[in-house]
Amino acid sequence: MSEPLKIVPDWRWGTAEGSRDLDRLLDRRLTFREKLEWLEEAEDLTLRFRASRERRAALQSQRETKA
């Protein structure tokens, strides 16, 4: 992560608007490659969650048919 500017902690980060401001500040510090890596990791996580939900649903339906 490159560090072009110093981020000083602020009490506003505890508010909804301040949280969005902090996200924008942190996003500015990421390089394009880091943003792509973050997106790929988020996509992988989404796919794992989906597969887990599908496995759980399949197991649930198998249990229901046996009962």
Predicted model as a PDB file, atoms N, CA, C, CB and O in Angstrom, pLDDT in the B-factor column:
MODEL        1                                                                  
ATOM      1  N   MET A   1       0.843  -1.161   0.000  1.00 53.00           N  
ATOM      2  CA  MET A   1       0.000   0.000   0.000  1.00 53.00           C  
ATOM      3  C   MET A   1       0.894   1.231   0.000  1.00 53.00           C  
ATOM      4  CB  MET A   1      -0.962  -0.006   1.210  1.00 53.00           C  
ATOM      5  O   MET A   1       1.729   1.399   0.889  1.00 53.00           O  
ATOM      6  N   SER A   2       0.720   2.086  -0.991  1.00 55.00           N  
ATOM      7  CA  SER A   2       1.502   3.312  -1.023  1.00 55.00           C  
ATOM      8  C   SER A   2       0.943   4.289   0.001  1.00 55.00           C  
ATOM      9  CB  SER A   2       1.498   3.937  -2.440  1.00 55.00           C  
ATOM     10  O   SER A   2      -0.230   4.216   0.367  1.00 55.00           O  
ATOM     11  N   GLU A   3       1.784   5.197   0.458  1.00 56.00           N  
ATOM     12  CA  GLU A   3       1.333   6.120   1.499  1.00 56.00           C  
ATOM     13  C   GLU A   3       1.642   7.559   1.098  1.00 56.00           C  
ATOM     14  CB  GLU A   3       1.998   5.783   2.851  1.00 56.00           C  
ATOM     15  O   GLU A   3       2.608   8.140   1.594  1.00 56.00           O  
ATOM     16  N   PRO A   4       0.827   8.153   0.196  1.00 62.00           N  
ATOM     17  CA  PRO A   4       1.097   9.510  -0.256  1.00 62.00           C  
ATOM     18  C   PRO A   4       0.733  10.576   0.768  1.00 62.00           C  
ATOM     19  CB  PRO A   4       0.356   9.771  -1.523  1.00 62.00           C  
ATOM     20  O   PRO A   4       1.295  11.671   0.736  1.00 62.00           O  
ATOM     21  N   LEU A   5      -0.199  10.281   1.682  1.00 70.00           N  
ATOM     22  CA  LEU A   5      -0.577  11.285   2.670  1.00 70.00           C  
ATOM     23  C   LEU A   5      -0.767  10.632   4.032  1.00 70.00           C  
ATOM     24  CB  LEU A   5      -1.862  12.019   2.239  1.00 70.00           C  
ATOM     25  O   LEU A   5      -1.096   9.450   4.141  1.00 70.00           O  
ATOM     26  N   LYS A   6      -0.552  11.430   5.053  1.00 79.00           N  
ATOM     27  CA  LYS A   6      -0.677  10.951   6.428  1.00 79.00           C  
ATOM     28  C   LYS A   6      -2.138  11.064   6.848  1.00 79.00           C  
ATOM     29  CB  LYS A   6       0.250  11.757   7.397  1.00 79.00           C  
ATOM     30  O   LYS A   6      -2.751  12.122   6.707  1.00 79.00           O  
ATOM     31  N   ILE A   7      -2.693   9.967   7.368  1.00 79.00           N  
ATOM     32  CA  ILE A   7      -4.074   9.975   7.831  1.00 79.00           C  
ATOM     33  C   ILE A   7      -4.066  10.067   9.355  1.00 79.00           C  
ATOM     34  CB  ILE A   7      -4.845   8.702   7.345  1.00 79.00           C  
ATOM     35  O   ILE A   7      -3.523   9.204  10.044  1.00 79.00           O  
ATOM     36  N   VAL A   8      -4.676  11.128   9.857  1.00 83.00           N  
ATOM     37  CA  VAL A   8      -4.746  11.361  11.294  1.00 83.00           C  
ATOM     38  C   VAL A   8      -6.116  10.879  11.793  1.00 83.00           C  
ATOM     39  CB  VAL A   8      -4.516  12.881  11.635  1.00 83.00           C  
ATOM     40  O   VAL A   8      -7.136  11.256  11.217  1.00 83.00           O  
ATOM     41  N   PRO A   9      -6.162  10.058  12.847  1.00 85.00           N  
ATOM     42  CA  PRO A   9      -7.446   9.571  13.360  1.00 85.00           C  
ATOM     43  C   PRO A   9      -8.390  10.726  13.699  1.00 85.00           C  
ATOM     44  CB  PRO A   9      -7.223   8.700  14.601  1.00 85.00           C  
ATOM     45  O   PRO A   9      -7.964  11.787  14.155  1.00 85.00           O  
ATOM     46  N   ASP A  10      -9.666  10.495  13.466  1.00 84.00           N  
ATOM     47  CA  ASP A  10     -10.671  11.531  13.669  1.00 84.00           C  
ATOM     48  C   ASP A  10     -11.907  10.898  14.304  1.00 84.00           C  
ATOM     49  CB  ASP A  10     -11.033  12.236  12.324  1.00 84.00           C  
ATOM     50  O   ASP A  10     -12.279   9.780  13.949  1.00 84.00           O  
ATOM     51  N   TRP A  11     -12.534  11.589  15.222  1.00 89.00           N  
ATOM     52  CA  TRP A  11     -13.721  11.073  15.897  1.00 89.00           C  
ATOM     53  C   TRP A  11     -14.872  10.877  14.922  1.00 89.00           C  
ATOM     54  CB  TRP A  11     -14.143  12.012  17.018  1.00 89.00           C  
ATOM     55  O   TRP A  11     -15.753  10.052  15.164  1.00 89.00           O  
ATOM     56  N   ARG A  12     -14.874  11.627  13.821  1.00 89.00           N  
ATOM     57  CA  ARG A  12     -15.956  11.539  12.840  1.00 89.00           C  
ATOM     58  C   ARG A  12     -16.042  10.168  12.185  1.00 89.00           C  
ATOM     59  CB  ARG A  12     -15.774  12.594  11.777  1.00 89.00           C  
ATOM     60  O   ARG A  12     -17.091   9.814  11.647  1.00 89.00           O  
ATOM     61  N   TRP A  13     -14.978   9.398  12.216  1.00 86.00           N  
ATOM     62  CA  TRP A  13     -14.990   8.083  11.576  1.00 86.00           C  
ATOM     63  C   TRP A  13     -15.997   7.158  12.243  1.00 86.00           C  
ATOM     64  CB  TRP A  13     -13.597   7.457  11.617  1.00 86.00           C  
ATOM     65  O   TRP A  13     -16.346   6.116  11.688  1.00 86.00           O  
ATOM     66  N   GLY A  14     -16.460   7.528  13.416  1.00 90.00           N  
ATOM     67  CA  GLY A  14     -17.485   6.754  14.107  1.00 90.00           C  
ATOM     68  C   GLY A  14     -18.888   7.054  13.602  1.00 90.00           C  
ATOM     69  O   GLY A  14     -19.844   6.388  13.999  1.00 90.00           O  
ATOM     70  N   THR A  15     -19.021   8.048  12.733  1.00 92.00           N  
ATOM     71  CA  THR A  15     -20.329   8.379  12.164  1.00 92.00           C  
ATOM     72  C   THR A  15     -20.435   7.773  10.770  1.00 92.00           C  
ATOM     73  CB  THR A  15     -20.546   9.923  12.112  1.00 92.00           C  
ATOM     74  O   THR A  15     -19.429   7.368  10.188  1.00 92.00           O  
ATOM     75  N   ALA A  16     -21.648   7.711  10.238  1.00 93.00           N  
ATOM     76  CA  ALA A  16     -21.857   7.138   8.908  1.00 93.00           C  
ATOM     77  C   ALA A  16     -21.098   7.937   7.840  1.00 93.00           C  
ATOM     78  CB  ALA A  16     -23.362   7.097   8.573  1.00 93.00           C  
ATOM     79  O   ALA A  16     -20.413   7.359   6.997  1.00 93.00           O  
ATOM     80  N   GLU A  17     -21.223   9.246   7.882  1.00 93.00           N  
ATOM     81  CA  GLU A  17     -20.555  10.081   6.886  1.00 93.00           C  
ATOM     82  C   GLU A  17     -19.042  10.006   7.042  1.00 93.00           C  
ATOM     83  CB  GLU A  17     -21.026  11.536   7.002  1.00 93.00           C  
ATOM     84  O   GLU A  17     -18.315   9.921   6.052  1.00 93.00           O  
ATOM     85  N   GLY A  18     -18.569  10.036   8.284  1.00 90.00           N  
ATOM     86  CA  GLY A  18     -17.134   9.951   8.530  1.00 90.00           C  
ATOM     87  C   GLY A  18     -16.554   8.614   8.098  1.00 90.00           C  
ATOM     88  O   GLY A  18     -15.420   8.549   7.623  1.00 90.00           O  
ATOM     89  N   SER A  19     -17.330   7.547   8.261  1.00 91.00           N  
ATOM     90  CA  SER A  19     -16.883   6.228   7.830  1.00 91.00           C  
ATOM     91  C   SER A  19     -16.695   6.204   6.313  1.00 91.00           C  
ATOM     92  CB  SER A  19     -17.890   5.145   8.268  1.00 91.00           C  
ATOM     93  O   SER A  19     -15.725   5.637   5.811  1.00 91.00           O  
ATOM     94  N   ARG A  20     -17.616   6.813   5.600  1.00 92.00           N  
ATOM     95  CA  ARG A  20     -17.481   6.889   4.137  1.00 92.00           C  
ATOM     96  C   ARG A  20     -16.253   7.717   3.764  1.00 92.00           C  
ATOM     97  CB  ARG A  20     -18.757   7.501   3.497  1.00 92.00           C  
ATOM     98  O   ARG A  20     -15.533   7.371   2.827  1.00 92.00           O  
ATOM     99  N   ASP A  21     -16.013   8.804   4.488  1.00 90.00           N  
ATOM    100  CA  ASP A  21     -14.833   9.631   4.225  1.00 90.00           C  
ATOM    101  C   ASP A  21     -13.549   8.834   4.441  1.00 90.00           C  
ATOM    102  CB  ASP A  21     -14.839  10.877   5.125  1.00 90.00           C  
ATOM    103  O   ASP A  21     -12.615   8.925   3.645  1.00 90.00           O  
ATOM    104  N   LEU A  22     -13.507   8.051   5.522  1.00 88.00           N  
ATOM    105  CA  LEU A  22     -12.334   7.225   5.790  1.00 88.00           C  
ATOM    106  C   LEU A  22     -12.138   6.196   4.682  1.00 88.00           C  
ATOM    107  CB  LEU A  22     -12.467   6.524   7.152  1.00 88.00           C  
ATOM    108  O   LEU A  22     -11.012   5.962   4.244  1.00 88.00           O  
ATOM    109  N   ASP A  23     -13.225   5.582   4.229  1.00 87.00           N  
ATOM    110  CA  ASP A  23     -13.118   4.623   3.124  1.00 87.00           C  
ATOM    111  C   ASP A  23     -12.519   5.287   1.888  1.00 87.00           C  
ATOM    112  CB  ASP A  23     -14.499   4.028   2.788  1.00 87.00           C  
ATOM    113  O   ASP A  23     -11.665   4.707   1.217  1.00 87.00           O  
ATOM    114  N   ARG A  24     -12.964   6.492   1.594  1.00 89.00           N  
ATOM    115  CA  ARG A  24     -12.424   7.209   0.433  1.00 89.00           C  
ATOM    116  C   ARG A  24     -10.937   7.500   0.604  1.00 89.00           C  
ATOM    117  CB  ARG A  24     -13.190   8.519   0.211  1.00 89.00           C  
ATOM    118  O   ARG A  24     -10.156   7.359  -0.337  1.00 89.00           O  
ATOM    119  N   LEU A  25     -10.551   7.907   1.815  1.00 86.00           N  
ATOM    120  CA  LEU A  25      -9.130   8.168   2.079  1.00 86.00           C  
ATOM    121  C   LEU A  25      -8.294   6.908   1.891  1.00 86.00           C  
ATOM    122  CB  LEU A  25      -8.941   8.713   3.502  1.00 86.00           C  
ATOM    123  O   LEU A  25      -7.233   6.946   1.267  1.00 86.00           O  
ATOM    124  N   LEU A  26      -8.774   5.799   2.432  1.00 86.00           N  
ATOM    125  CA  LEU A  26      -8.028   4.548   2.332  1.00 86.00           C  
ATOM    126  C   LEU A  26      -7.993   4.047   0.890  1.00 86.00           C  
ATOM    127  CB  LEU A  26      -8.644   3.482   3.247  1.00 86.00           C  
ATOM    128  O   LEU A  26      -6.982   3.499   0.452  1.00 86.00           O  
ATOM    129  N   ASP A  27      -9.078   4.228   0.153  1.00 86.00           N  
ATOM    130  CA  ASP A  27      -9.104   3.816  -1.243  1.00 86.00           C  
ATOM    131  C   ASP A  27      -8.095   4.586  -2.074  1.00 86.00           C  
ATOM    132  CB  ASP A  27     -10.490   3.999  -1.817  1.00 86.00           C  
ATOM    133  O   ASP A  27      -7.498   4.036  -3.000  1.00 86.00           O  
ATOM    134  N   ARG A  28      -7.903   5.852  -1.748  1.00 86.00           N  
ATOM    135  CA  ARG A  28      -6.930   6.657  -2.489  1.00 86.00           C  
ATOM    136  C   ARG A  28      -5.503   6.161  -2.298  1.00 86.00           C  
ATOM    137  CB  ARG A  28      -7.023   8.106  -2.062  1.00 86.00           C  
ATOM    138  O   ARG A  28      -4.637   6.392  -3.142  1.00 86.00           O  
ATOM    139  N   ARG A  29      -5.266   5.477  -1.183  1.00 87.00           N  
ATOM    140  CA  ARG A  29      -3.912   4.992  -0.897  1.00 87.00           C  
ATOM    141  C   ARG A  29      -3.585   3.700  -1.635  1.00 87.00           C  
ATOM    142  CB  ARG A  29      -3.746   4.778   0.593  1.00 87.00           C  
ATOM    143  O   ARG A  29      -2.416   3.325  -1.723  1.00 87.00           O  
ATOM    144  N   LEU A  30      -4.597   3.008  -2.170  1.00 88.00           N  
ATOM    145  CA  LEU A  30      -4.366   1.746  -2.861  1.00 88.00           C  
ATOM    146  C   LEU A  30      -3.923   1.983  -4.302  1.00 88.00           C  
ATOM    147  CB  LEU A  30      -5.630   0.885  -2.832  1.00 88.00           C  
ATOM    148  O   LEU A  30      -4.378   2.918  -4.960  1.00 88.00           O  
ATOM    149  N   THR A  31      -3.038   1.129  -4.773  1.00 91.00           N  
ATOM    150  CA  THR A  31      -2.669   1.174  -6.186  1.00 91.00           C  
ATOM    151  C   THR A  31      -3.738   0.440  -6.978  1.00 91.00           C  
ATOM    152  CB  THR A  31      -1.258   0.547  -6.430  1.00 91.00           C  
ATOM    153  O   THR A  31      -4.587  -0.244  -6.407  1.00 91.00           O  
ATOM    154  N   PHE A  32      -3.693   0.584  -8.278  1.00 92.00           N  
ATOM    155  CA  PHE A  32      -4.665  -0.093  -9.136  1.00 92.00           C  
ATOM    156  C   PHE A  32      -4.565  -1.610  -8.960  1.00 92.00           C  
ATOM    157  CB  PHE A  32      -4.445   0.293 -10.617  1.00 92.00           C  
ATOM    158  O   PHE A  32      -5.581  -2.300  -8.883  1.00 92.00           O  
ATOM    159  N   ARG A  33      -3.349  -2.116  -8.898  1.00 95.00           N  
ATOM    160  CA  ARG A  33      -3.146  -3.563  -8.719  1.00 95.00           C  
ATOM    161  C   ARG A  33      -3.741  -4.031  -7.393  1.00 95.00           C  
ATOM    162  CB  ARG A  33      -1.640  -3.912  -8.776  1.00 95.00           C  
ATOM    163  O   ARG A  33      -4.372  -5.086  -7.338  1.00 95.00           O  
ATOM    164  N   GLU A  34      -3.548  -3.260  -6.328  1.00 93.00           N  
ATOM    165  CA  GLU A  34      -4.094  -3.628  -5.021  1.00 93.00           C  
ATOM    166  C   GLU A  34      -5.620  -3.633  -5.055  1.00 93.00           C  
ATOM    167  CB  GLU A  34      -3.590  -2.661  -3.935  1.00 93.00           C  
ATOM    168  O   GLU A  34      -6.253  -4.484  -4.429  1.00 93.00           O  
ATOM    169  N   LYS A  35      -6.210  -2.687  -5.783  1.00 92.00           N  
ATOM    170  CA  LYS A  35      -7.667  -2.660  -5.906  1.00 92.00           C  
ATOM    171  C   LYS A  35      -8.166  -3.899  -6.650  1.00 92.00           C  
ATOM    172  CB  LYS A  35      -8.125  -1.379  -6.633  1.00 92.00           C  
ATOM    173  O   LYS A  35      -9.172  -4.496  -6.267  1.00 92.00           O  
ATOM    174  N   LEU A  36      -7.454  -4.285  -7.723  1.00 95.00           N  
ATOM    175  CA  LEU A  36      -7.837  -5.487  -8.455  1.00 95.00           C  
ATOM    176  C   LEU A  36      -7.716  -6.731  -7.581  1.00 95.00           C  
ATOM    177  CB  LEU A  36      -6.979  -5.640  -9.705  1.00 95.00           C  
ATOM    178  O   LEU A  36      -8.592  -7.596  -7.606  1.00 95.00           O  
ATOM    179  N   GLU A  37      -6.641  -6.823  -6.814  1.00 95.00           N  
ATOM    180  CA  GLU A  37      -6.462  -7.967  -5.922  1.00 95.00           C  
ATOM    181  C   GLU A  37      -7.585  -8.020  -4.888  1.00 95.00           C  
ATOM    182  CB  GLU A  37      -5.092  -7.895  -5.219  1.00 95.00           C  
ATOM    183  O   GLU A  37      -8.102  -9.095  -4.583  1.00 95.00           O  
ATOM    184  N   TRP A  38      -7.959  -6.863  -4.352  1.00 92.00           N  
ATOM    185  CA  TRP A  38      -9.032  -6.811  -3.370  1.00 92.00           C  
ATOM    186  C   TRP A  38     -10.339  -7.293  -3.992  1.00 92.00           C  
ATOM    187  CB  TRP A  38      -9.191  -5.383  -2.818  1.00 92.00           C  
ATOM    188  O   TRP A  38     -11.077  -8.060  -3.374  1.00 92.00           O  
ATOM    189  N   LEU A  39     -10.626  -6.843  -5.216  1.00 94.00           N  
ATOM    190  CA  LEU A  39     -11.850  -7.261  -5.898  1.00 94.00           C  
ATOM    191  C   LEU A  39     -11.858  -8.764  -6.167  1.00 94.00           C  
ATOM    192  CB  LEU A  39     -12.009  -6.498  -7.211  1.00 94.00           C  
ATOM    193  O   LEU A  39     -12.890  -9.418  -6.016  1.00 94.00           O  
ATOM    194  N   GLU A  40     -10.705  -9.313  -6.567  1.00 97.00           N  
ATOM    195  CA  GLU A  40     -10.623 -10.755  -6.820  1.00 97.00           C  
ATOM    196  C   GLU A  40     -10.845 -11.546  -5.533  1.00 97.00           C  
ATOM    197  CB  GLU A  40      -9.259 -11.118  -7.436  1.00 97.00           C  
ATOM    198  O   GLU A  40     -11.528 -12.570  -5.543  1.00 97.00           O  
ATOM    199  N   GLU A  41     -10.275 -11.079  -4.438  1.00 97.00           N  
ATOM    200  CA  GLU A  41     -10.478 -11.764  -3.155  1.00 97.00           C  
ATOM    201  C   GLU A  41     -11.942 -11.689  -2.727  1.00 97.00           C  
ATOM    202  CB  GLU A  41      -9.574 -11.151  -2.064  1.00 97.00           C  
ATOM    203  O   GLU A  41     -12.486 -12.659  -2.198  1.00 97.00           O  
ATOM    204  N   ALA A  42     -12.574 -10.548  -2.952  1.00 96.00           N  
ATOM    205  CA  ALA A  42     -13.985 -10.404  -2.611  1.00 96.00           C  
ATOM    206  C   ALA A  42     -14.836 -11.336  -3.466  1.00 96.00           C  
ATOM    207  CB  ALA A  42     -14.440  -8.945  -2.792  1.00 96.00           C  
ATOM    208  O   ALA A  42     -15.797 -11.926  -2.974  1.00 96.00           O  
ATOM    209  N   GLU A  43     -14.490 -11.470  -4.742  1.00 97.00           N  
ATOM    210  CA  GLU A  43     -15.224 -12.379  -5.621  1.00 97.00           C  
ATOM    211  C   GLU A  43     -15.046 -13.831  -5.179  1.00 97.00           C  
ATOM    212  CB  GLU A  43     -14.760 -12.209  -7.074  1.00 97.00           C  
ATOM    213  O   GLU A  43     -16.010 -14.597  -5.160  1.00 97.00           O  
ATOM    214  N   ASP A  44     -13.812 -14.211  -4.821  1.00 97.00           N  
ATOM    215  CA  ASP A  44     -13.558 -15.568  -4.323  1.00 97.00           C  
ATOM    216  C   ASP A  44     -14.393 -15.855  -3.077  1.00 97.00           C  
ATOM    217  CB  ASP A  44     -12.061 -15.758  -4.013  1.00 97.00           C  
ATOM    218  O   ASP A  44     -14.970 -16.934  -2.945  1.00 97.00           O  
ATOM    219  N   LEU A  45     -14.453 -14.897  -2.177  1.00 97.00           N  
ATOM    220  CA  LEU A  45     -15.233 -15.065  -0.959  1.00 97.00           C  
ATOM    221  C   LEU A  45     -16.718 -15.238  -1.285  1.00 97.00           C  
ATOM    222  CB  LEU A  45     -15.028 -13.864  -0.024  1.00 97.00           C  
ATOM    223  O   LEU A  45     -17.395 -16.081  -0.696  1.00 97.00           O  
ATOM    224  N   THR A  46     -17.212 -14.446  -2.214  1.00 97.00           N  
ATOM    225  CA  THR A  46     -18.606 -14.555  -2.629  1.00 97.00           C  
ATOM    226  C   THR A  46     -18.897 -15.931  -3.206  1.00 97.00           C  
ATOM    227  CB  THR A  46     -18.944 -13.475  -3.652  1.00 97.00           C  
ATOM    228  O   THR A  46     -19.933 -16.526  -2.909  1.00 97.00           O  
ATOM    229  N   LEU A  47     -17.986 -16.437  -4.028  1.00 97.00           N  
ATOM    230  CA  LEU A  47     -18.183 -17.758  -4.624  1.00 97.00           C  
ATOM    231  C   LEU A  47     -18.162 -18.856  -3.564  1.00 97.00           C  
ATOM    232  CB  LEU A  47     -17.108 -18.029  -5.678  1.00 97.00           C  
ATOM    233  O   LEU A  47     -18.930 -19.815  -3.645  1.00 97.00           O  
ATOM    234  N   ARG A  48     -17.285 -18.716  -2.571  1.00 98.00           N  
ATOM    235  CA  ARG A  48     -17.249 -19.710  -1.485  1.00 98.00           C  
ATOM    236  C   ARG A  48     -18.525 -19.670  -0.663  1.00 98.00           C  
ATOM    237  CB  ARG A  48     -16.037 -19.471  -0.574  1.00 98.00           C  
ATOM    238  O   ARG A  48     -19.048 -20.715  -0.278  1.00 98.00           O  
ATOM    239  N   PHE A  49     -19.036 -18.464  -0.387  1.00 98.00           N  
ATOM    240  CA  PHE A  49     -20.295 -18.346   0.349  1.00 98.00           C  
ATOM    241  C   PHE A  49     -21.437 -19.003  -0.432  1.00 98.00           C  
ATOM    242  CB  PHE A  49     -20.622 -16.860   0.628  1.00 98.00           C  
ATOM    243  O   PHE A  49     -22.260 -19.720   0.137  1.00 98.00           O  
ATOM    244  N   ARG A  50     -21.473 -18.750  -1.734  1.00 97.00           N  
ATOM    245  CA  ARG A  50     -22.538 -19.318  -2.569  1.00 97.00           C  
ATOM    246  C   ARG A  50     -22.459 -20.845  -2.570  1.00 97.00           C  
ATOM    247  CB  ARG A  50     -22.443 -18.776  -4.018  1.00 97.00           C  
ATOM    248  O   ARG A  50     -23.479 -21.518  -2.427  1.00 97.00           O  
ATOM    249  N   ALA A  51     -21.257 -21.392  -2.728  1.00 97.00           N  
ATOM    250  CA  ALA A  51     -21.089 -22.848  -2.727  1.00 97.00           C  
ATOM    251  C   ALA A  51     -21.502 -23.434  -1.378  1.00 97.00           C  
ATOM    252  CB  ALA A  51     -19.627 -23.227  -3.047  1.00 97.00           C  
ATOM    253  O   ALA A  51     -22.131 -24.490  -1.323  1.00 97.00           O  
ATOM    254  N   SER A  52     -21.151 -22.753  -0.303  1.00 97.00           N  
ATOM    255  CA  SER A  52     -21.517 -23.215   1.030  1.00 97.00           C  
ATOM    256  C   SER A  52     -23.033 -23.222   1.210  1.00 97.00           C  
ATOM    257  CB  SER A  52     -20.863 -22.336   2.096  1.00 97.00           C  
ATOM    258  O   SER A  52     -23.590 -24.173   1.758  1.00 97.00           O  
ATOM    259  N   ARG A  53     -23.700 -22.163   0.750  1.00 97.00           N  
ATOM    260  CA  ARG A  53     -25.162 -22.099   0.834  1.00 97.00           C  
ATOM    261  C   ARG A  53     -25.806 -23.220   0.039  1.00 97.00           C  
ATOM    262  CB  ARG A  53     -25.669 -20.749   0.333  1.00 97.00           C  
ATOM    263  O   ARG A  53     -26.772 -23.836   0.490  1.00 97.00           O  
ATOM    264  N   GLU A  54     -25.264 -23.486  -1.157  1.00 96.00           N  
ATOM    265  CA  GLU A  54     -25.826 -24.542  -1.993  1.00 96.00           C  
ATOM    266  C   GLU A  54     -25.620 -25.911  -1.354  1.00 96.00           C  
ATOM    267  CB  GLU A  54     -25.195 -24.511  -3.389  1.00 96.00           C  
ATOM    268  O   GLU A  54     -26.524 -26.746  -1.391  1.00 96.00           O  
ATOM    269  N   ARG A  55     -24.450 -26.157  -0.768  1.00 96.00           N  
ATOM    270  CA  ARG A  55     -24.202 -27.431  -0.073  1.00 96.00           C  
ATOM    271  C   ARG A  55     -25.148 -27.591   1.103  1.00 96.00           C  
ATOM    272  CB  ARG A  55     -22.741 -27.514   0.412  1.00 96.00           C  
ATOM    273  O   ARG A  55     -25.719 -28.662   1.313  1.00 96.00           O  
ATOM    274  N   ARG A  56     -25.310 -26.524   1.863  1.00 96.00           N  
ATOM    275  CA  ARG A  56     -26.200 -26.566   3.024  1.00 96.00           C  
ATOM    276  C   ARG A  56     -27.640 -26.829   2.598  1.00 96.00           C  
ATOM    277  CB  ARG A  56     -26.114 -25.252   3.814  1.00 96.00           C  
ATOM    278  O   ARG A  56     -28.348 -27.598   3.248  1.00 96.00           O  
ATOM    279  N   ALA A  57     -28.079 -26.198   1.512  1.00 94.00           N  
ATOM    280  CA  ALA A  57     -29.438 -26.406   1.012  1.00 94.00           C  
ATOM    281  C   ALA A  57     -29.616 -27.842   0.523  1.00 94.00           C  
ATOM    282  CB  ALA A  57     -29.755 -25.411  -0.123  1.00 94.00           C  
ATOM    283  O   ALA A  57     -30.665 -28.450   0.742  1.00 94.00           O  
ATOM    284  N   ALA A  58     -28.592 -28.385  -0.140  1.00 93.00           N  
ATOM    285  CA  ALA A  58     -28.668 -29.765  -0.621  1.00 93.00           C  
ATOM    286  C   ALA A  58     -28.737 -30.733   0.554  1.00 93.00           C  
ATOM    287  CB  ALA A  58     -27.459 -30.097  -1.518  1.00 93.00           C  
ATOM    288  O   ALA A  58     -29.523 -31.681   0.525  1.00 93.00           O  
ATOM    289  N   LEU A  59     -27.938 -30.514   1.573  1.00 92.00           N  
ATOM    290  CA  LEU A  59     -27.981 -31.374   2.754  1.00 92.00           C  
ATOM    291  C   LEU A  59     -29.334 -31.279   3.450  1.00 92.00           C  
ATOM    292  CB  LEU A  59     -26.860 -31.002   3.728  1.00 92.00           C  
ATOM    293  O   LEU A  59     -29.881 -32.285   3.901  1.00 92.00           O  
ATOM    294  N   GLN A  60     -29.859 -30.081   3.533  1.00 92.00           N  
ATOM    295  CA  GLN A  60     -31.163 -29.883   4.167  1.00 92.00           C  
ATOM    296  C   GLN A  60     -32.255 -30.618   3.408  1.00 92.00           C  
ATOM    297  CB  GLN A  60     -31.496 -28.394   4.253  1.00 92.00           C  
ATOM    298  O   GLN A  60     -33.120 -31.243   4.020  1.00 92.00           O  
ATOM    299  N   SER A  61     -32.226 -30.552   2.083  1.00 90.00           N  
ATOM    300  CA  SER A  61     -33.251 -31.234   1.283  1.00 90.00           C  
ATOM    301  C   SER A  61     -33.099 -32.753   1.400  1.00 90.00           C  
ATOM    302  CB  SER A  61     -33.161 -30.799  -0.203  1.00 90.00           C  
ATOM    303  O   SER A  61     -34.098 -33.472   1.407  1.00 90.00           O  
ATOM    304  N   GLN A  62     -31.850 -33.252   1.493  1.00 88.00           N  
ATOM    305  CA  GLN A  62     -31.632 -34.681   1.683  1.00 88.00           C  
ATOM    306  C   GLN A  62     -32.196 -35.127   3.028  1.00 88.00           C  
ATOM    307  CB  GLN A  62     -30.132 -35.018   1.591  1.00 88.00           C  
ATOM    308  O   GLN A  62     -32.824 -36.182   3.117  1.00 88.00           O  
ATOM    309  N   ARG A  63     -31.982 -34.347   4.053  1.00 88.00           N  
ATOM    310  CA  ARG A  63     -32.511 -34.679   5.382  1.00 88.00           C  
ATOM    311  C   ARG A  63     -34.035 -34.685   5.381  1.00 88.00           C  
ATOM    312  CB  ARG A  63     -31.991 -33.685   6.431  1.00 88.00           C  
ATOM    313  O   ARG A  63     -34.658 -35.536   6.015  1.00 88.00           O  
ATOM    314  N   GLU A  64     -34.626 -33.740   4.675  1.00 86.00           N  
ATOM    315  CA  GLU A  64     -36.080 -33.653   4.626  1.00 86.00           C  
ATOM    316  C   GLU A  64     -36.694 -34.831   3.876  1.00 86.00           C  
ATOM    317  CB  GLU A  64     -36.502 -32.349   3.975  1.00 86.00           C  
ATOM    318  O   GLU A  64     -37.767 -35.307   4.246  1.00 86.00           O  
ATOM    319  N   THR A  65     -36.020 -35.307   2.818  1.00 87.00           N  
ATOM    320  CA  THR A  65     -36.549 -36.429   2.062  1.00 87.00           C  
ATOM    321  C   THR A  65     -36.418 -37.743   2.832  1.00 87.00           C  
ATOM    322  CB  THR A  65     -35.838 -36.535   0.727  1.00 87.00           C  
ATOM    323  O   THR A  65     -37.225 -38.654   2.643  1.00 87.00           O  
ATOM    324  N   LYS A  66     -35.397 -37.846   3.705  1.00 81.00           N  
ATOM    325  CA  LYS A  66     -35.208 -39.047   4.513  1.00 81.00           C  
ATOM    326  C   LYS A  66     -36.224 -39.108   5.650  1.00 81.00           C  
ATOM    327  CB  LYS A  66     -33.784 -39.092   5.074  1.00 81.00           C  
ATOM    328  O   LYS A  66     -36.612 -40.194   6.081  1.00 81.00           O  
ATOM    329  N   ALA A  67     -36.647 -37.967   6.126  1.00 70.00           N  
ATOM    330  CA  ALA A  67     -37.568 -37.925   7.288  1.00 70.00           C  
ATOM    331  C   ALA A  67     -38.981 -38.183   6.932  1.00 70.00           C  
ATOM    332  CB  ALA A  67     -37.492 -36.614   7.968  1.00 70.00           C  
ATOM    333  O   ALA A  67     -39.848 -38.177   7.806  1.00 70.00           O  
TER     334      ALA A  67                                                      
ENDMDL                                                                          
END                                                                             
